[in-house]
Amino acid sequence: MSNTTHPNVDKKLFTAESVIGLKNPEKSFPLNNDVGVLKWRLQTTDEALIPLTINCWPSESGTGCDVNIEYELQEENLELNDVVITIPVPSGVGAPVIGDLDGEYKHDSRRNLLEWCLLEFSIAGQPNDFFPVNVSFVSKRSYCDIQVAKVTHVDGDNSARFSSETSFVVDKYEIL
């Protein structure tokens, strides 16, 4: 996992003590504005670290492919919201025939995409037509469980009132 701090943050202090402090105390962050001071990134091929596993099983049939897709939350401490699985479908073959459905789906014929939650469908095409599968979701819990313990004023150890919002969003989550 890699961390990136805001340019005004003292990177040495963060690395040594896990404390986010200003590099130059004379140059403060703007008041009453949301400011991201720390971003992190996890890029891996280690499936043990993946928060959500996706299984896409396209099987050739006499009329095209039967596709079964399942997902499972691997990291039980996370609560994922607005999960969208985007599956490419072949152009010019019409809408897929939806089989077992648990959740909602939307067929975007203009972009040749099927967006879904839990799904089984049939459509003309070859197994490789349905990849890459893209996934998006949000969570109010951080994957790396970083939390703000306290905020102090620059000129001393006096505590400051603060609010904190955790937002875990997917930049790119792709199944090839």
HELIX and SHEET records of a PDB file:
HELIX    1   1 LYS A   11  GLU A   17  1                                   7    
HELIX    2   2 GLU A   47  LEU A   49  5                                   3    
HELIX    3   3 PRO A  127  PHE A  130  5                                   4    
SHEET    1   A 2 SER A   2  THR A   5  0                                        
SHEET    2   A 2 LEU A  38  ARG A  41 -1                                        
SHEET    1   B 6 LEU A  52  SER A  61  0                                        
SHEET    2   B 6 GLY A  64  LEU A  73 -1                                        
SHEET    3   B 6 LEU A 113  ILE A 123 -1                                        
SHEET    4   B 6 LEU A  80  PRO A  88 -1                                        
SHEET    5   B 6 VAL A 133  SER A 139 -1                                        
SHEET    6   B 6 PHE A 168  VAL A 169 -1                                        
SHEET    1   C 4 LEU A  52  SER A  61  0                                        
SHEET    2   C 4 GLY A  64  LEU A  73 -1                                        
SHEET    3   C 4 LEU A 113  ILE A 123 -1                                        
SHEET    4   C 4 VAL A  97  ASP A 108 -1                                        
SHEET    1   D 6 LEU A  52  SER A  61  0                                        
SHEET    2   D 6 GLY A  64  LEU A  73 -1                                        
SHEET    3   D 6 LEU A 113  ILE A 123 -1                                        
SHEET    4   D 6 LEU A  80  PRO A  88 -1                                        
SHEET    5   D 6 VAL A 133  SER A 139 -1                                        
SHEET    6   D 6 GLU A 174  ILE A 175 -1                                        
END                                                                             
